[in-house]
Amino acid sequence: MIVGMSTPTSAPPSRVPWPPLLFVGSLAIGIGLHLVWPIPLWTGHKLWIAGIVVMLVALAITFWAHHELAAAHTTIRPDRASSALVTTGPFAWTRNPLYVTLIVLGVGVALLINDMWPLLATALLALGLNYIVIPNEERHLRERFPEQYAQYTRRVRRWL
């Protein structure tokens, strides 16, 4: 369901697209540390298969979330004002499916290269999203869709 269609009048939650930058930064740190000082997760040789499966699941959910946002004619960009509150598809399970997929992708990379560093960098990414990015976006959505967003937050959790 798409609720609260409106014209974008309030300011976007951020002027910088932080989530992609945080993801790329955490991935670069994790892979960089792996190259300098690898810390294997597991001694088995099949961990990369799990990494690929996890990453494919994350990508499928990403495409699904993109489809729901496009169907609602609202932006996916965190530096643009939302014109609709999307509550369907993966947004019915989590208020932040795209951020969940960033975390899952980070875990997939850690499994793929069998290293602890990308996993630790992904944990830092999760903290940055939870304490820096998401509160700004939630403020924006509360201002744009006060009643609808309040109902949505009572029904659907921030993460999972």
Backbone as a printed PyTorch tensor [residue, N CA C, xyz], in Angstrom:
tensor([[[  0.8410,  -1.1720,   0.0000],
         [  0.0000,   0.0000,   0.0000],
         [  0.8840,   1.2320,   0.0000]],

        [[  0.4560,   2.2250,  -0.7370],
         [  1.1520,   3.4960,  -0.7930],
         [  0.2280,   4.5160,  -0.1490]],

        [[  0.7390,   5.1890,   0.8500],
         [ -0.1030,   6.1490,   1.5490],
         [  0.5330,   7.5220,   1.5280]],

        [[ -0.3120,   8.5220,   1.7230],
         [  0.1640,   9.8790,   1.9240],
         [  0.8590,  10.4910,   0.7320]],

        [[  0.3490,  10.2740,  -0.4610],
         [  0.9460,  10.9130,  -1.6230],
         [  0.9160,  12.4250,  -1.4160]],

        [[  2.0240,  13.0530,  -1.6580],
         [  2.0860,  14.4970,  -1.5000],
         [  3.1230,  15.0600,  -2.4540]],

        [[  3.1100,  16.3590,  -2.5950],
         [  4.1500,  16.9820,  -3.3960],
         [  5.3260,  17.2600,  -2.4830]],

        [[  6.5570,  17.0710,  -2.9830],
         [  7.7090,  17.2740,  -2.1250],
         [  7.8900,  18.7370,  -1.7520]],

        [[  7.5690,  19.0800,  -0.5250],
         [  7.7370,  20.4610,  -0.0740],
         [  8.7200,  20.5670,   1.0760]],

        [[  8.8160,  19.5640,   1.9110],
         [  9.7570,  19.6420,   3.0180],
         [ 11.1530,  19.2800,   2.5440]],

        [[ 12.1280,  19.6900,   3.3030],
         [ 13.5170,  19.4340,   2.9490],
         [ 13.8300,  17.9440,   3.0140]],

        [[ 14.7380,  17.4830,   2.1810],
         [ 15.1390,  16.0780,   2.2560],
         [ 15.8630,  15.8090,   3.5670]],

        [[ 15.9500,  14.5440,   3.9550],
         [ 16.5930,  14.2140,   5.2130],
         [ 18.0780,  14.5570,   5.2460]],

        [[ 18.7110,  14.6570,   4.0830],
         [ 20.1410,  14.9360,   4.0200],
         [ 20.4600,  15.5300,   2.6680]],

        [[ 21.5090,  16.2950,   2.6040],
         [ 21.9480,  16.8110,   1.3050],
         [ 22.9940,  15.9100,   0.6740]],

        [[ 23.4340,  14.9140,   1.4180],
         [ 24.4600,  13.9870,   0.9550],
         [ 23.8760,  12.5800,   0.9530]],

        [[ 24.0890,  11.8130,  -0.1130],
         [ 23.5910,  10.4320,  -0.1200],
         [ 24.4710,   9.5300,   0.7640]],

        [[ 24.3450,   9.6820,   2.0740],
         [ 25.2080,   8.9820,   3.0290],
         [ 25.2150,   7.4660,   2.9270]],

        [[ 24.0760,   6.7990,   2.8010],
         [ 24.1160,   5.3290,   2.8290],
         [ 25.0520,   4.6980,   1.7960]],

        [[ 24.9940,   5.0850,   0.5200],
         [ 25.9360,   4.4700,  -0.4220],
         [ 27.3960,   4.7960,  -0.0820]],

        [[ 27.6440,   6.0220,   0.3780],
         [ 29.0070,   6.3950,   0.7430],
         [ 29.4880,   5.5930,   1.9510]],

        [[ 28.6260,   5.4310,   2.9420],
         [ 28.9900,   4.6320,   4.1090],
         [ 29.2350,   3.1800,   3.7220]],

        [[ 28.4040,   2.6390,   2.8320],
         [ 28.5700,   1.2550,   2.4020],
         [ 29.8960,   1.0720,   1.6680]],

        [[ 30.1660,   1.9220,   0.6940],
         [ 31.4090,   1.8140,  -0.0690],
         [ 32.6110,   2.0070,   0.8650]],

        [[ 32.5030,   2.9500,   1.7830],
         [ 33.5920,   3.1730,   2.7360],
         [ 33.8370,   1.9720,   3.6240]],

        [[ 32.7710,   1.3940,   4.1540],
         [ 32.9440,   0.2330,   5.0250],
         [ 33.4930,  -0.9550,   4.2420]],

        [[ 33.0280,  -1.1250,   3.0120],
         [ 33.5220,  -2.2110,   2.1760],
         [ 35.0080,  -2.0150,   1.8640]],

        [[ 35.4000,  -0.7950,   1.5490],
         [ 36.8110,  -0.5040,   1.2530],
         [ 37.6870,  -0.7630,   2.4840]],

        [[ 37.2130,  -0.3540,   3.6450],
         [ 37.9740,  -0.6020,   4.8740],
         [ 38.1040,  -2.0970,   5.1330]],

        [[ 36.9900,  -2.8110,   5.0360],
         [ 37.0020,  -4.2520,   5.2840],
         [ 37.9060,  -5.0090,   4.3390]],

        [[ 37.8140,  -4.7010,   3.0500],
         [ 38.6430,  -5.3980,   2.0580],
         [ 40.1060,  -4.9550,   2.1900]],

        [[ 40.3120,  -3.6760,   2.4490],
         [ 41.6830,  -3.1830,   2.6430],
         [ 42.3790,  -3.8680,   3.8100]],

        [[ 41.6900,  -3.9800,   4.9330],
         [ 42.2710,  -4.6730,   6.0840],
         [ 42.4790,  -6.1570,   5.7970]],

        [[ 41.5670,  -6.7420,   5.0320],
         [ 41.7230,  -8.1450,   4.6190],
         [ 43.0130,  -8.3350,   3.8290]],

        [[ 43.3170,  -7.3960,   2.9410],
         [ 44.5210,  -7.5020,   2.1210],
         [ 45.7960,  -7.3410,   2.9460]],

        [[ 45.7200,  -6.5200,   3.9990],
         [ 46.8920,  -6.2560,   4.8350],
         [ 47.0650,  -7.2940,   5.9370]],

        [[ 45.9520,  -7.6620,   6.5830],
         [ 46.0130,  -8.5370,   7.7540],
         [ 44.7820,  -9.4380,   7.7740]],

        [[ 44.7480, -10.4670,   6.9640],
         [ 43.5520, -11.3250,   6.8820],
         [ 43.2920, -12.0890,   8.1800]],

        [[ 42.0220, -12.1660,   8.5330],
         [ 41.5740, -12.9600,   9.6820],
         [ 40.4520, -13.8620,   9.1750]],

        [[ 40.7740, -15.1110,   8.8450],
         [ 39.7570, -16.0150,   8.2850],
         [ 38.5940, -16.2610,   9.2500]],

        [[ 37.4040, -16.3720,   8.6850],
         [ 36.2130, -16.7170,   9.4600],
         [ 36.1320, -18.2100,   9.7050]],

        [[ 36.5580, -18.9840,   8.7240],
         [ 36.3580, -20.4280,   8.7410],
         [ 37.4690, -21.0880,   7.9390]],

        [[ 37.8410, -22.2910,   8.3190],
         [ 38.9030, -22.9850,   7.5910],
         [ 38.3660, -23.7980,   6.4140]],

        [[ 37.0530, -23.9190,   6.3000],
         [ 36.4490, -24.6550,   5.1850],
         [ 36.5990, -23.9090,   3.8760]],

        [[ 36.4330, -24.6170,   2.7980],
         [ 36.6160, -24.0150,   1.4700],
         [ 35.2980, -23.6740,   0.7770]],

        [[ 34.1700, -23.9630,   1.3900],
         [ 32.8730, -23.7390,   0.7480],
         [ 32.1750, -22.4650,   1.2220]],

        [[ 32.8450, -21.6520,   1.9950],
         [ 32.2280, -20.4420,   2.5350],
         [ 31.8580, -19.4530,   1.4280]],

        [[ 32.6040, -19.4390,   0.3480],
         [ 32.3240, -18.5070,  -0.7390],
         [ 30.9630, -18.7700,  -1.3650]],

        [[ 30.5190, -20.0330,  -1.3460],
         [ 29.2000, -20.3650,  -1.8960],
         [ 28.1120, -19.6780,  -1.0670]],

        [[ 28.2460, -19.7510,   0.2490],
         [ 27.2900, -19.0750,   1.1310],
         [ 27.3190, -17.5710,   0.8820]],

        [[ 28.4990, -17.0200,   0.6670],
         [ 28.6260, -15.5880,   0.3880],
         [ 27.8650, -15.1850,  -0.8610]],

        [[ 27.9800, -15.9730,  -1.9000],
         [ 27.2750, -15.6750,  -3.1500],
         [ 25.7650, -15.7680,  -2.9500]],

        [[ 25.3110, -16.8080,  -2.2470],
         [ 23.8700, -16.9700,  -2.0050],
         [ 23.3320, -15.7900,  -1.2000]],

        [[ 24.0450, -15.4150,  -0.1440],
         [ 23.6150, -14.2880,   0.7020],
         [ 23.5500, -13.0000,  -0.1210]],

        [[ 24.5510, -12.7790,  -0.9580],
         [ 24.5630, -11.5640,  -1.7790],
         [ 23.4340, -11.5680,  -2.8130]],

        [[ 23.1330, -12.7210,  -3.3950],
         [ 22.0340, -12.8050,  -4.3620],
         [ 20.6850, -12.5190,  -3.7000]],

        [[ 20.4880, -13.0160,  -2.4820],
         [ 19.2550, -12.7250,  -1.7440],
         [ 19.1490, -11.2180,  -1.4880]],

        [[ 20.2530, -10.6070,  -1.0670],
         [ 20.2470,  -9.1640,  -0.8180],
         [ 19.9240,  -8.3850,  -2.0890]],

        [[ 20.5090,  -8.7880,  -3.1950],
         [ 20.2390,  -8.0950,  -4.4600],
         [ 18.7900,  -8.2570,  -4.8990]],

        [[ 18.2180,  -9.4350,  -4.6960],
         [ 16.8090,  -9.6550,  -5.0550],
         [ 15.9000,  -8.7400,  -4.2380]],

        [[ 16.1690,  -8.6260,  -2.9440],
         [ 15.3540,  -7.7430,  -2.0970],
         [ 15.5580,  -6.2840,  -2.4910]],

        [[ 16.7850,  -5.9280,  -2.8730],
         [ 17.0700,  -4.5650,  -3.3300],
         [ 16.2270,  -4.2300,  -4.5570]],

        [[ 16.2080,  -5.1260,  -5.5390],
         [ 15.4180,  -4.8810,  -6.7450],
         [ 13.9290,  -4.7930,  -6.4230]],

        [[ 13.4620,  -5.6240,  -5.5120],
         [ 12.0570,  -5.6020,  -5.0990],
         [ 11.7160,  -4.2530,  -4.4540]],

        [[ 12.5780,  -3.7860,  -3.5650],
         [ 12.3440,  -2.4860,  -2.9110],
         [ 12.3750,  -1.3540,  -3.9380]],

        [[ 13.3220,  -1.4010,  -4.8680],
         [ 13.3830,  -0.3940,  -5.9350],
         [ 12.0860,  -0.3790,  -6.7330]],

        [[ 11.5670,  -1.5650,  -7.0480],
         [ 10.3150,  -1.6740,  -7.7940],
         [  9.1610,  -1.0170,  -7.0220]],

        [[  9.0760,  -1.2730,  -5.7330],
         [  8.0040,  -0.6850,  -4.9200],
         [  8.1050,   0.8370,  -4.8830]],

        [[  9.3070,   1.3570,  -4.7570],
         [  9.4890,   2.8150,  -4.7470],
         [  9.1430,   3.4190,  -6.1050]],

        [[  9.5490,   2.7570,  -7.1780],
         [  9.2350,   3.2570,  -8.5230],
         [  7.7320,   3.2310,  -8.7720]],

        [[  7.0650,   2.1830,  -8.3170],
         [  5.6110,   2.0850,  -8.4940],
         [  4.8870,   3.2060,  -7.7470]],

        [[  5.4760,   3.6690,  -6.6550],
         [  4.8790,   4.7550,  -5.8660],
         [  5.2890,   6.1310,  -6.3880]],

        [[  6.1310,   6.1580,  -7.4110],
         [  6.6280,   7.4130,  -7.9920],
         [  7.3020,   8.2780,  -6.9430]],

        [[  8.0990,   7.6380,  -6.1000],
         [  8.8740,   8.3790,  -5.1130],
         [ 10.3460,   8.0440,  -5.3040]],

        [[ 11.1850,   8.8370,  -4.7320],
         [ 12.6190,   8.6940,  -4.9330],
         [ 13.2200,   7.5900,  -4.0740]],

        [[ 14.2590,   7.0200,  -4.5900],
         [ 15.0470,   6.0690,  -3.8000],
         [ 16.1980,   6.8040,  -3.1210]],

        [[ 16.5150,   7.9820,  -3.5960],
         [ 17.6750,   8.7260,  -3.1110],
         [ 17.4170,   9.3170,  -1.7290]],

        [[ 18.3210,   9.0630,  -0.8020],
         [ 18.1540,   9.5840,   0.5480],
         [ 18.3890,  11.0890,   0.6510]],

        [[ 18.9120,  11.7010,  -0.3960],
         [ 19.1320,  13.1440,  -0.3860],
         [ 18.0210,  13.9020,  -1.1200]],

        [[ 16.9050,  13.2100,  -1.3720],
         [ 15.7380,  13.8260,  -2.0070],
         [ 14.5180,  13.6310,  -1.1210]],

        [[ 13.5920,  14.5660,  -1.1800],
         [ 12.3680,  14.4790,  -0.3770],
         [ 11.4520,  13.3760,  -0.9100]],

        [[ 10.8590,  12.6320,  -0.0040],
         [  9.9120,  11.5690,  -0.3780],
         [  8.5780,  12.1630,  -0.7710]],

        [[  7.9630,  11.5920,  -1.8120],
         [  6.6410,  12.0560,  -2.2140],
         [  5.5500,  11.0650,  -1.8240]],

        [[  5.9550,   9.8970,  -1.3010],
         [  4.9850,   8.8930,  -0.8640],
         [  5.6220,   8.0270,   0.2170]],

        [[  4.7810,   7.5140,   1.0850],
         [  5.2160,   6.5630,   2.1090],
         [  4.8700,   5.1690,   1.5940]],

        [[  5.8830,   4.3800,   1.3050],
         [  5.6800,   3.0460,   0.7490],
         [  5.6870,   2.0360,   1.8880]],

        [[  4.6470,   1.2220,   1.9430],
         [  4.5100,   0.2360,   3.0240],
         [  4.2820,  -1.1720,   2.4790]],

        [[  4.5170,  -1.3670,   1.1870],
         [  4.2820,  -2.6630,   0.5540],
         [  5.6050,  -3.3610,   0.2620]],

        [[  5.4940,  -4.6120,  -0.1680],
         [  6.6910,  -5.3700,  -0.5050],
         [  7.5790,  -5.5330,   0.7130]],

        [[  8.8850,  -5.3820,   0.5500],
         [  9.7750,  -5.5470,   1.6980],
         [  9.5740,  -4.4690,   2.7700]],

        [[  8.9470,  -3.3590,   2.3900],
         [  8.6630,  -2.2980,   3.3630],
         [  7.5770,  -2.7150,   4.3580]],

        [[  6.8970,  -3.8130,   4.0890],
         [  5.9090,  -4.3490,   5.0310],
         [  6.5840,  -5.1530,   6.1420]],

        [[  7.8330,  -5.5520,   5.9510],
         [  8.5760,  -6.3380,   6.9450],
         [  9.5420,  -5.4960,   7.7500]],

        [[ 10.1250,  -4.5010,   7.0860],
         [ 11.1090,  -3.6270,   7.7070],
         [ 10.9570,  -2.2350,   7.1210]],

        [[ 11.1360,  -1.2190,   7.9540],
         [ 11.0310,   0.1520,   7.4550],
         [ 12.2560,   0.5290,   6.6180]],

        [[ 13.2940,  -0.2790,   6.6740],
         [ 14.5440,   0.0410,   5.9850],
         [ 15.0930,  -1.1510,   5.1970]],

        [[ 14.3230,  -1.6780,   4.2410],
         [ 14.8100,  -2.8740,   3.5410],
         [ 16.1000,  -2.6390,   2.7580]],

        [[ 16.2830,  -1.4440,   2.2420],
         [ 17.5020,  -1.1910,   1.4790],
         [ 18.7260,  -1.1420,   2.3960]],

        [[ 18.5550,  -0.6800,   3.6110],
         [ 19.6770,  -0.6830,   4.5530],
         [ 19.9380,  -2.0900,   5.0670]],

        [[ 18.8790,  -2.8610,   5.2260],
         [ 19.0630,  -4.2700,   5.5960],
         [ 19.8750,  -4.9620,   4.5070]],

        [[ 19.5710,  -4.6760,   3.2480],
         [ 20.3140,  -5.3350,   2.1710],
         [ 21.7700,  -4.8860,   2.1350]],

        [[ 22.0630,  -3.6430,   2.5040],
         [ 23.4670,  -3.2220,   2.5750],
         [ 24.2190,  -4.0410,   3.6170]],

        [[ 23.5720,  -4.2690,   4.7610],
         [ 24.1890,  -5.0700,   5.8170],
         [ 24.3770,  -6.5090,   5.3360]],

        [[ 23.3460,  -7.0570,   4.7070],
         [ 23.4240,  -8.4390,   4.2190],
         [ 24.5030,  -8.5560,   3.1320]],

        [[ 24.6190,  -7.5650,   2.2740],
         [ 25.6880,  -7.5810,   1.2630],
         [ 27.0610,  -7.5830,   1.9170]],

        [[ 27.2270,  -6.7790,   2.9630],
         [ 28.5050,  -6.7570,   3.6800],
         [ 28.8360,  -8.1140,   4.2810]],

        [[ 27.8300,  -8.7640,   4.8540],
         [ 28.0220, -10.1180,   5.3990],
         [ 28.3850, -11.0750,   4.2590]],

        [[ 27.7140, -10.9320,   3.1270],
         [ 28.0140, -11.7800,   1.9780],
         [ 29.4490, -11.6180,   1.4940]],

        [[ 29.9380, -10.3910,   1.4710],
         [ 31.3300, -10.1530,   1.0750],
         [ 32.2820, -10.8240,   2.0650]],

        [[ 31.9870, -10.6920,   3.3560],
         [ 32.8300, -11.3340,   4.3740],
         [ 32.8750, -12.8470,   4.1650]],

        [[ 31.7290, -13.4380,   3.8640],
         [ 31.6900, -14.8760,   3.6090],
         [ 32.4150, -15.2260,   2.3070]],

        [[ 32.1940, -14.4140,   1.2900],
         [ 32.8020, -14.6600,  -0.0140],
         [ 34.3270, -14.6940,   0.0740]],

        [[ 34.9090, -13.7350,   0.7800],
         [ 36.3750, -13.6910,   0.8740],
         [ 36.8860, -14.3560,   2.1490]],

        [[ 35.9490, -14.8900,   2.9610],
         [ 36.2950, -15.6140,   4.1780],
         [ 37.1950, -14.7820,   5.0930]],

        [[ 36.6630, -13.6190,   5.4940],
         [ 37.4740, -12.7480,   6.3460],
         [ 36.6040, -11.9870,   7.3380]],

        [[ 37.1530, -11.7820,   8.5230],
         [ 36.4520, -11.1040,   9.6110],
         [ 36.3400,  -9.5910,   9.3910]],

        [[ 37.3210,  -8.9840,   8.7230],
         [ 37.3330,  -7.5240,   8.5920],
         [ 36.0860,  -6.9520,   7.9110]],

        [[ 35.6460,  -7.4940,   6.7790],
         [ 34.4170,  -6.9470,   6.1930],
         [ 33.2130,  -7.0960,   7.1210]],

        [[ 33.2090,  -8.1470,   7.9290],
         [ 32.1160,  -8.3470,   8.8880],
         [ 32.1370,  -7.2510,   9.9550]],

        [[ 33.3200,  -6.9410,  10.4670],
         [ 33.4440,  -5.8700,  11.4640],
         [ 33.1250,  -4.5070,  10.8540]],

        [[ 33.5690,  -4.2800,   9.6240],
         [ 33.2560,  -3.0160,   8.9430],
         [ 31.7540,  -2.8920,   8.6930]],

        [[ 31.1010,  -4.0120,   8.4180],
         [ 29.6460,  -4.0120,   8.2250],
         [ 28.9310,  -3.6910,   9.5340]],

        [[ 29.4680,  -4.1560,  10.6380],
         [ 28.8900,  -3.8070,  11.9460],
         [ 28.9860,  -2.2960,  12.1710]],

        [[ 30.0960,  -1.6890,  11.7920],
         [ 30.2300,  -0.2300,  11.8960],
         [ 29.2500,   0.4760,  10.9640]],

        [[ 29.0560,  -0.0870,   9.7850],
         [ 28.0630,   0.4510,   8.8500],
         [ 26.6820,   0.4370,   9.4830]],

        [[ 26.3250,  -0.6830,  10.1020],
         [ 25.0090,  -0.8010,  10.7440],
         [ 24.8450,   0.2630,  11.8250]],

        [[ 25.8860,   0.4940,  12.6030],
         [ 25.8150,   1.5300,  13.6450],
         [ 25.6390,   2.9150,  13.0280]],

        [[ 26.3850,   3.2040,  11.9680],
         [ 26.2570,   4.5000,  11.2940],
         [ 24.8660,   4.7120,  10.7200]],

        [[ 24.3260,   3.6730,  10.1040],
         [ 22.9740,   3.7790,   9.5630],
         [ 21.9570,   3.9850,  10.6790]],

        [[ 22.0950,   3.2090,  11.7450],
         [ 21.1170,   3.2350,  12.8310],
         [ 21.1310,   4.5480,  13.6090]],

        [[ 22.3020,   5.1130,  13.8260],
         [ 22.3960,   6.2870,  14.6960],
         [ 22.5890,   7.6140,  13.9690]],

        [[ 22.9480,   7.5700,  12.6900],
         [ 23.1590,   8.8160,  11.9490],
         [ 22.1290,   8.9870,  10.8400]],

        [[ 22.0200,   8.0080,   9.9700],
         [ 21.2030,   8.1350,   8.7600],
         [ 19.7130,   7.9800,   9.0500]],

        [[ 19.3350,   6.8670,   9.6490],
         [ 17.9150,   6.5520,   9.8260],
         [ 17.1740,   7.5850,  10.6760]],

        [[ 17.7470,   8.0820,  11.7840],
         [ 17.0010,   9.1040,  12.5430],
         [ 16.6420,  10.3390,  11.7160]],

        [[ 17.5380,  10.7710,  10.8270],
         [ 17.2340,  11.9150,   9.9560],
         [ 16.1180,  11.5840,   8.9790]],

        [[ 16.1570,  10.3800,   8.4130],
         [ 15.1130,   9.9870,   7.4800],
         [ 13.7700,   9.8230,   8.1890]],

        [[ 13.7930,   9.2840,   9.3960],
         [ 12.5510,   9.1240,  10.1460],
         [ 11.9440,  10.4870,  10.5000]],

        [[ 12.7840,  11.4340,  10.8590],
         [ 12.2920,  12.7860,  11.1390],
         [ 11.6050,  13.3580,   9.9080]],

        [[ 12.2400,  13.1970,   8.7530],
         [ 11.6830,  13.6780,   7.4960],
         [ 10.3120,  13.0400,   7.2200]],

        [[ 10.2110,  11.7230,   7.3950],
         [  8.9520,  11.0260,   7.1290],
         [  7.8730,  11.3980,   8.1530]],

        [[  8.2680,  11.6040,   9.3980],
         [  7.2880,  12.0480,  10.4170],
         [  6.7270,  13.4200,  10.0650]],

        [[  7.5720,  14.2990,   9.5420],
         [  7.1150,  15.6350,   9.1550],
         [  6.2190,  15.5870,   7.9200]],

        [[  6.5630,  14.7470,   6.9520],
         [  5.8130,  14.6920,   5.7000],
         [  4.5060,  13.9310,   5.8000]],

        [[  4.5180,  12.8470,   6.5910],
         [  3.3590,  11.9590,   6.6840],
         [  3.0710,  11.6450,   8.1510]],

        [[  2.6930,  12.6460,   8.9510],
         [  2.6170,  12.4540,  10.4050],
         [  1.7290,  11.2850,  10.8470]],

        [[  0.5060,  11.2680,  10.4310],
         [ -0.4310,  10.2220,  10.8680],
         [ -0.0600,   8.8610,  10.2840]],

        [[  0.1900,   8.8310,   8.9750],
         [  0.4890,   7.5760,   8.3030],
         [  1.7950,   6.9580,   8.8110]],

        [[  2.8050,   7.8090,   9.0150],
         [  4.0920,   7.2740,   9.4780],
         [  3.9940,   6.7680,  10.9170]],

        [[  3.2200,   7.4360,  11.7400],
         [  3.0210,   6.9610,  13.1170],
         [  2.3670,   5.5810,  13.1140]],

        [[  1.3690,   5.3880,  12.2820],
         [  0.7160,   4.0790,  12.1780],
         [  1.6920,   3.0250,  11.6540]],

        [[  2.4590,   3.4060,  10.6580],
         [  3.4340,   2.4930,  10.0580],
         [  4.4780,   2.0410,  11.0830]],

        [[  4.9980,   2.9810,  11.8750],
         [  6.0210,   2.6200,  12.8610],
         [  5.4610,   1.7230,  13.9670]],

        [[  4.1750,   1.7990,  14.2160],
         [  3.5670,   0.8920,  15.2040],
         [  3.4280,  -0.5260,  14.6500]],

        [[  3.3280,  -0.6500,  13.3370],
         [  3.1300,  -1.9430,  12.6760],
         [  4.4250,  -2.6250,  12.2480]],

        [[  5.4010,  -1.8380,  11.8250],
         [  6.6110,  -2.3900,  11.1940],
         [  7.8510,  -1.9070,  11.9460]],

        [[  8.7470,  -2.8420,  12.2190],
         [  9.9640,  -2.5320,  12.9500],
         [ 10.9830,  -1.8050,  12.0800]],

        [[ 11.9170,  -1.1130,  12.7360],
         [ 12.9510,  -0.3760,  12.0220],
         [ 13.8250,  -1.3250,  11.2030]],

        [[ 14.2550,  -2.4060,  11.7860],
         [ 15.1260,  -3.3570,  11.0960],
         [ 14.3280,  -4.5950,  10.7070]],

        [[ 14.3430,  -5.6110,  11.5050],
         [ 13.5860,  -6.8380,  11.1900],
         [ 12.7810,  -7.2830,  12.3720]]])
